[in-house]
Amino acid sequence: MSKIKEEAKKIIDKLPENVSMEEIIYRLHFTQKLKKANEDIEKGRIIPQEQVKRNLMKKLKEMRENG
């Protein structure tokens, strides 16, 4: 069995017996997104919160000035 299928099976096996297909899909998607985010953090591919705030404030100011 491939590593990806093994990971998916582990996630599904932890869910309750009466879980819906929608919940299974959500959990698989959520877990994949968390894994990707952790990889990005480990590789330094992040933007510090203060930088995000500065960028947002700058963009909002530009929008106000341009109508």
N, C-alpha and C positions, 0 to 999 in steps of 0.2 A: 504494500500500500504506500502511496506517495506521502511525503511529509505533510503536504497541504491537506490531504484527505484525513490524515491522522489527527491533525490539529482541529479540523472541523468536527470530526467525530468526538473528540474530547469535549469540545464546547457543547455540542448537542447532548452528549451523555450526562452533562451536569444539569440540564434543564429538567423541569418536572415532566411527568408522563403525559399530562394533559395540555402540553404547550401547543400553541397554534403555529402554523407554517409561517405566518407573518412574524411572530416572535423569534422563530429560529433564524429567519433571514435577517431580522434586525440585529440579533446577537452576533451573528457571523460578520455582518457589515461593521458593527460597532467595534468588535474585537480587532478586525483588520485595520480600521482607522487608528485605534490606539497603538497597535504595533508599528504602523507607519510613523505616527507622531513620535514614538520613542526612538525610532531609528533616526529621524530628523534631529531630535535633541542630541543624541549621541554623536552625530556627525556635525553638530554646530549649525545646522540649517534652521535657525530660529531668529526671530526679531524680538528684542527685549520689549517688554510692555511699555516702558517709557518712550521708546522710539515709535511704537504704534500710536501712542497718544499724541506725540508731536506731529506725526504724519496726518492723523485725523484732524487735529486742530488746524493745521495749515490748510488742508483741503476744505474744511468748513469755512475758513476765513476767505479763501479764494471764491468759493461759491457765493458767499454773501456779497462780496465786492463785485462779482460779475452778474448779479441779479438772480 
